Amino acid sequence: MWKINLLSRSIFSKRSFSNFGVNNAVKYLNYSIHHDHKNIIIKQRTGQYFKTRCLHNKSFISSKSFDNIKYRPFHSSAQAAVVPILPTILFTIPLSIPYLLLLRFAATKYLLPSTRTKISKLFASVLILTPITFLSTFDTAPNTNRHRFMILWPWEEKELVQKAKESVEMVIGSEALIPSDDPRTQLLEQVCHQLWQQGISEKDKNNGIKEPTVYLIDNEELLDGVSYPCSAITLTTCWLRLIDYDESLLAAVLAHEIAHILQNHASEFYGMSFIIKVVTKLGEMIGNIIPGLDKERVQQRPILFLQEHSQKLEKEADLLGQEIMARAGYDPAKAIELWELMVALEEANKSSLDQVQIPKSSHDEEGRGIRHVSDTFRYHPLKEHRVKYLTENLLQTQYLYNKAVKL
């Protein structure tokens, strides 16, 4: 119950904003700026700010008892959420080729020439239409204009959203939730509402995505935060303890999760992971047929590609989340401070006898959610890398922040 008085004041009083301009941001981060043609190039030097901030975070971490912080995997069931049609076709066609060739060979002896021609045309049509169908899944991500493939069809995405709702209901039914009249829950709802109302564009609001519902789970030892494609976010009270009830740090956490929902990352990653599973299985089959082929290397390549794709999604959510919190009037430098805090926690954990357990899964295998923190198999960027590119993005987001608070 510590910090409750400070927390209550934060909820029911007006937010005060610091006078923090673009020029001060440059000084604050010890950047040097010069012009190269028409582009502004920002070069980072080793500044005293980062040393001071890291020492502050280490001091804060060491002064609190975080040795008992643990992680958990997603709630899961035995059945897959959705079986996408396109990856199934991709997997089925190579398996059917030998049988089609055998049928074509048998047809030369027992079928009429006209029938053989029809079979050949059907076989060729399937081979041609399949890649064309995959090209039809080409899409452009909102807000960032990133080119991507959305493997799931619209009705499959709706089914995935329904499965996500069931997963959220499972969490609500099995976890101890903090009541809605509790100041901590009110803090979450207030910050989330502010981010949605002020940080999200009208275009995103009109795309059928509703304001996320936030559920606060009563668990002081489990650092867990998940965003779901059904526009829901679950967060444990351990996060509040870690950030010391800092409203701006909480905005950084929630803005990241909101960005995942806006960009529909859960559906994108699930479709891509299903493709990777199919390609891995086909590689395994080819490895069994071709002698001397490095099977382990063939199987690892698709997984490495999926890891890189996951890191790309996380980086997109980090940068977009920083923009969202800046538009909503939260200092975007707090997003950097959040990940410096995570770096300090990781370093403190390495020197601790009671090491933090790294989560086994960053993305739900059934596509129902995305976890905020995970280092397993590098599905998330390194925390130091997140600090770096969020810092590089600060000047741009600082302009949005200044505009929001009218400095």
JOKA-V458340 format. One record per pair of residues at least 12 apart in sequence whose ideal C-beta (glycine too) atoms are under 7 Angstrom apart, sorted by the first residue. I is the first residue (numbers start at 1). GAP is how many residues later the second one is. D is the distance in Angstrom with one decimal. If there is no record, write none. Layout:
i=I gap=GAP d=D
i=I gap=GAP d=D
This chain:
i=3 gap=242 d=4.7
i=4 gap=179 d=6.4
i=6 gap=239 d=6.7
i=7 gap=176 d=5.2
i=7 gap=177 d=6.8
i=7 gap=180 d=6.2
i=7 gap=238 d=5.2
i=8 gap=175 d=5.2
i=10 gap=177 d=6.8
i=10 gap=237 d=5.4
i=11 gap=172 d=5.9
i=11 gap=175 d=5.4
i=11 gap=176 d=5.6
i=11 gap=179 d=6.1
i=15 gap=314 d=6.9
i=17 gap=312 d=6.6
i=17 gap=388 d=4.3
i=19 gap=388 d=5.8
i=20 gap=311 d=6.7
i=20 gap=387 d=7.0
i=21 gap=381 d=6.3
i=21 gap=386 d=6.0
i=22 gap=373 d=6.4
i=22 gap=376 d=5.5
i=22 gap=377 d=6.3
i=22 gap=380 d=6.8
i=25 gap=369 d=6.1
i=25 gap=370 d=6.0
i=25 gap=373 d=4.6
i=28 gap=21 d=6.4
i=29 gap=18 d=6.4
i=29 gap=20 d=6.3
i=29 gap=362 d=6.2
i=29 gap=365 d=6.4
i=30 gap=15 d=5.6
i=30 gap=17 d=3.0
i=30 gap=18 d=6.9
i=30 gap=19 d=6.0
i=31 gap=12 d=6.9
i=31 gap=13 d=6.2
i=32 gap=13 d=6.4
i=42 gap=350 d=6.3
i=42 gap=353 d=6.6
i=44 gap=347 d=6.8
i=53 gap=284 d=6.8
i=53 gap=287 d=5.6
i=54 gap=286 d=6.2
i=54 gap=290 d=6.4
i=57 gap=283 d=5.5
i=57 gap=284 d=5.1
i=57 gap=287 d=3.5
i=58 gap=286 d=5.0
i=58 gap=289 d=6.9
i=58 gap=290 d=6.7
i=61 gap=283 d=5.0
i=61 gap=284 d=5.6
i=61 gap=287 d=4.4
i=62 gap=286 d=6.3
i=66 gap=176 d=7.0
i=66 gap=279 d=6.4
i=66 gap=282 d=6.9
i=67 gap=285 d=5.4
i=67 gap=287 d=4.0
i=68 gap=153 d=4.6
i=68 gap=286 d=7.0
i=69 gap=152 d=6.0
i=69 gap=154 d=5.0
i=69 gap=169 d=6.2
i=69 gap=287 d=5.4
i=70 gap=151 d=5.8
i=70 gap=152 d=5.5
i=70 gap=287 d=5.1
i=71 gap=151 d=7.0
i=71 gap=152 d=6.1
i=71 gap=153 d=6.5
i=71 gap=286 d=5.4
i=71 gap=287 d=6.5
i=71 gap=288 d=3.8
i=72 gap=150 d=6.1
i=72 gap=152 d=6.1
i=72 gap=287 d=7.0
i=73 gap=286 d=6.5
i=73 gap=287 d=4.9
i=73 gap=288 d=4.8
i=74 gap=287 d=5.7
i=74 gap=290 d=4.4
i=74 gap=295 d=6.3
i=75 gap=92 d=5.7
i=75 gap=95 d=5.3
i=75 gap=96 d=6.0
i=76 gap=289 d=6.8
i=76 gap=290 d=6.5
i=80 gap=286 d=6.0
i=81 gap=79 d=5.9
i=81 gap=82 d=4.1
i=81 gap=285 d=3.7
i=81 gap=286 d=5.6
i=81 gap=287 d=6.1
i=82 gap=70 d=6.9
i=82 gap=74 d=5.2
i=82 gap=77 d=5.1
i=82 gap=78 d=5.1
i=82 gap=81 d=6.9
i=82 gap=285 d=6.7
i=84 gap=67 d=5.4
i=84 gap=68 d=5.5
i=84 gap=72 d=5.9
i=84 gap=187 d=5.8
i=84 gap=190 d=5.2
i=85 gap=68 d=6.5
i=86 gap=47 d=6.5
i=86 gap=48 d=6.2
i=86 gap=51 d=6.8
i=86 gap=65 d=5.5
i=87 gap=64 d=6.5
i=87 gap=187 d=4.5
i=87 gap=188 d=5.1
i=87 gap=191 d=4.7
i=89 gap=41 d=6.1
i=90 gap=188 d=5.4
i=91 gap=187 d=4.4
i=91 gap=190 d=6.7
i=91 gap=191 d=6.9
i=93 gap=33 d=6.6
i=93 gap=37 d=6.1
i=94 gap=188 d=6.0
i=100 gap=23 d=5.3
i=103 gap=16 d=6.7
i=104 gap=15 d=6.0
i=104 gap=16 d=6.7
i=107 gap=12 d=5.8
i=137 gap=12 d=4.9
i=137 gap=13 d=5.4
i=137 gap=14 d=5.8
i=141 gap=122 d=5.6
i=142 gap=62 d=6.6
i=142 gap=120 d=6.6
i=142 gap=121 d=6.6
i=143 gap=119 d=6.6
i=143 gap=120 d=6.9
i=143 gap=177 d=5.7
i=144 gap=172 d=5.8
i=144 gap=176 d=6.6
i=146 gap=170 d=6.7
i=148 gap=120 d=6.0
i=150 gap=117 d=6.8
i=150 gap=118 d=6.0
i=150 gap=121 d=6.4
i=151 gap=120 d=2.8
i=151 gap=121 d=6.5
i=151 gap=123 d=6.6
i=151 gap=124 d=6.1
i=152 gap=115 d=5.4
i=152 gap=118 d=7.0
i=152 gap=119 d=4.8
i=157 gap=110 d=5.1
i=160 gap=69 d=6.0
i=160 gap=107 d=5.8
i=160 gap=110 d=6.6
i=160 gap=207 d=5.3
i=161 gap=68 d=5.2
i=161 gap=69 d=4.9
i=163 gap=203 d=6.5
i=163 gap=205 d=5.6
i=164 gap=64 d=4.3
i=164 gap=65 d=4.9
i=164 gap=66 d=4.1
i=164 gap=204 d=4.4
i=164 gap=205 d=6.6
i=165 gap=65 d=4.6
i=167 gap=61 d=6.7
i=167 gap=201 d=4.5
i=167 gap=202 d=6.8
i=168 gap=60 d=5.7
i=168 gap=62 d=6.4
i=168 gap=64 d=4.8
i=171 gap=63 d=5.6
i=172 gap=43 d=6.4
i=175 gap=42 d=4.7
i=176 gap=41 d=6.9
i=176 gap=42 d=4.3
i=177 gap=38 d=5.9
i=177 gap=39 d=6.6
i=177 gap=40 d=6.2
i=177 gap=41 d=6.8
i=178 gap=38 d=4.2
i=178 gap=40 d=5.3
i=178 gap=59 d=6.7
i=184 gap=32 d=6.0
i=184 gap=53 d=6.6
i=184 gap=56 d=6.1
i=185 gap=31 d=4.9
i=187 gap=60 d=6.9
i=187 gap=63 d=7.0
i=188 gap=26 d=4.7
i=188 gap=28 d=5.5
i=188 gap=47 d=6.7
i=189 gap=25 d=6.0
i=191 gap=56 d=6.2
i=191 gap=59 d=5.4
i=191 gap=60 d=5.2
i=191 gap=63 d=5.7
i=192 gap=20 d=6.1
i=192 gap=22 d=4.9
i=192 gap=62 d=5.3
i=194 gap=134 d=5.2
i=195 gap=56 d=6.2
i=195 gap=59 d=5.9
i=195 gap=60 d=5.4
i=195 gap=63 d=5.9
i=195 gap=129 d=5.7
i=195 gap=130 d=6.4
i=195 gap=133 d=4.7
i=196 gap=15 d=4.6
i=196 gap=62 d=6.9
i=198 gap=129 d=5.9
i=198 gap=130 d=4.1
i=198 gap=131 d=6.2
i=198 gap=206 d=6.8
i=199 gap=56 d=6.7
i=199 gap=125 d=3.7
i=199 gap=126 d=6.3
i=199 gap=128 d=4.2
i=199 gap=129 d=3.6
i=200 gap=124 d=6.7
i=204 gap=58 d=5.5
i=209 gap=22 d=6.0
i=209 gap=52 d=6.6
i=209 gap=53 d=6.5
i=210 gap=21 d=5.1
i=212 gap=19 d=4.8
i=212 gap=20 d=6.1
i=212 gap=21 d=5.1
i=212 gap=46 d=6.0
i=212 gap=49 d=6.0
i=213 gap=18 d=6.8
i=213 gap=19 d=5.0
i=214 gap=19 d=4.9
i=214 gap=21 d=6.6
i=215 gap=17 d=6.9
i=215 gap=19 d=4.8
i=216 gap=19 d=5.8
i=216 gap=21 d=6.4
i=217 gap=17 d=6.0
i=217 gap=18 d=6.9
i=217 gap=19 d=4.7
i=217 gap=20 d=6.9
i=218 gap=19 d=5.7
i=219 gap=17 d=4.4
i=219 gap=18 d=6.1
i=219 gap=19 d=6.0
i=220 gap=17 d=5.6
i=220 gap=18 d=5.5
i=220 gap=21 d=5.9
i=221 gap=17 d=6.1
i=222 gap=14 d=5.0
i=222 gap=16 d=5.5
i=223 gap=13 d=6.6
i=223 gap=15 d=4.7
i=223 gap=16 d=6.4
i=223 gap=19 d=6.6
i=223 gap=150 d=6.7
i=224 gap=12 d=4.7
i=225 gap=14 d=6.0
i=225 gap=28 d=6.3
i=225 gap=32 d=6.5
i=225 gap=146 d=6.9
i=225 gap=147 d=3.7
i=226 gap=143 d=4.4
i=226 gap=144 d=6.8
i=226 gap=145 d=5.5
i=227 gap=30 d=3.9
i=227 gap=33 d=4.4
i=227 gap=34 d=5.5
i=227 gap=142 d=6.1
i=227 gap=143 d=5.3
i=228 gap=140 d=6.1
i=228 gap=141 d=4.6
i=229 gap=32 d=6.9
i=229 gap=35 d=6.8
i=229 gap=37 d=4.2
i=229 gap=38 d=5.9
i=231 gap=30 d=5.6
i=233 gap=21 d=6.7
i=233 gap=24 d=4.8
i=239 gap=14 d=6.2
i=248 gap=82 d=4.9
i=248 gap=83 d=5.4
i=248 gap=86 d=4.0
i=249 gap=85 d=5.4
i=249 gap=88 d=6.6
i=249 gap=89 d=5.3
i=251 gap=74 d=4.7
i=251 gap=77 d=6.9
i=251 gap=79 d=4.1
i=251 gap=83 d=6.9
i=252 gap=69 d=6.9
i=252 gap=73 d=5.9
i=252 gap=82 d=5.1
i=252 gap=83 d=4.3
i=252 gap=86 d=4.5
i=253 gap=85 d=6.7
i=253 gap=119 d=6.6
i=255 gap=66 d=3.8
i=255 gap=69 d=4.3
i=255 gap=70 d=4.2
i=256 gap=61 d=5.3
i=256 gap=62 d=6.2
i=256 gap=65 d=3.9
i=256 gap=116 d=6.6
i=257 gap=115 d=6.6
i=258 gap=63 d=6.8
i=258 gap=66 d=6.1
i=259 gap=58 d=4.1
i=259 gap=61 d=4.0
i=259 gap=62 d=4.2
i=259 gap=65 d=6.3
i=260 gap=57 d=4.9
i=260 gap=110 d=5.0
i=263 gap=53 d=6.3
i=263 gap=54 d=6.8
i=263 gap=57 d=6.9
i=265 gap=48 d=4.8
i=265 gap=52 d=6.6
i=265 gap=105 d=5.9
i=266 gap=101 d=5.5
i=266 gap=102 d=6.9
i=266 gap=103 d=6.2
i=266 gap=104 d=5.7
i=267 gap=100 d=6.5
i=269 gap=41 d=6.4
i=269 gap=44 d=6.2
i=269 gap=94 d=5.4
i=270 gap=97 d=2.8
i=272 gap=34 d=6.6
i=272 gap=37 d=5.8
i=273 gap=33 d=6.0
i=276 gap=26 d=4.5
i=276 gap=27 d=6.8
i=276 gap=29 d=6.8
i=276 gap=30 d=4.6
i=279 gap=23 d=4.7
i=280 gap=19 d=5.5
i=280 gap=22 d=4.8
i=280 gap=23 d=7.0
i=283 gap=15 d=4.3
i=283 gap=16 d=5.7
i=283 gap=19 d=6.9
i=284 gap=15 d=6.1
i=307 gap=70 d=5.9
i=307 gap=71 d=5.3
i=307 gap=72 d=5.6
i=310 gap=52 d=6.9
i=310 gap=53 d=6.5
i=310 gap=69 d=4.2
i=311 gap=67 d=6.9
i=311 gap=68 d=7.0
i=311 gap=69 d=6.6
i=311 gap=70 d=4.9
i=314 gap=66 d=5.2
i=314 gap=67 d=5.7
i=315 gap=66 d=5.9
i=315 gap=74 d=6.5
i=318 gap=68 d=5.8
i=318 gap=72 d=6.1
i=319 gap=70 d=7.0
i=319 gap=74 d=5.4
i=321 gap=14 d=6.8
i=322 gap=13 d=4.5
i=322 gap=68 d=5.9
i=322 gap=71 d=5.9
i=322 gap=75 d=5.0
i=323 gap=74 d=5.5
i=323 gap=77 d=6.1
i=326 gap=71 d=4.1
i=326 gap=74 d=4.0
i=326 gap=75 d=4.1
i=326 gap=78 d=6.6
i=327 gap=73 d=5.2
i=327 gap=77 d=5.6
i=328 gap=76 d=6.7
i=329 gap=75 d=4.4
i=329 gap=76 d=5.3
i=331 gap=70 d=6.3
i=332 gap=62 d=6.0
i=332 gap=65 d=3.9
i=332 gap=66 d=6.2
i=332 gap=69 d=5.5
i=333 gap=61 d=6.2
i=335 gap=55 d=5.2
i=336 gap=51 d=5.8
i=336 gap=54 d=4.8
i=336 gap=55 d=5.5
i=336 gap=58 d=6.8
i=339 gap=44 d=5.4
i=339 gap=47 d=4.5
i=339 gap=48 d=4.9
i=339 gap=51 d=6.6
i=340 gap=47 d=5.7
i=342 gap=31 d=6.8
i=342 gap=41 d=5.0
i=343 gap=40 d=4.7
i=343 gap=41 d=6.2
i=343 gap=44 d=6.7
i=346 gap=37 d=6.4
i=358 gap=16 d=6.9
i=358 gap=17 d=5.1
i=358 gap=18 d=5.8
i=359 gap=12 d=6.1
i=359 gap=15 d=4.4
i=359 gap=17 d=6.2
i=360 gap=16 d=5.8
i=361 gap=13 d=7.0
i=361 gap=15 d=6.9
i=362 gap=12 d=3.4
i=362 gap=14 d=6.4
i=362 gap=17 d=4.1
i=362 gap=18 d=5.6
i=363 gap=16 d=6.4
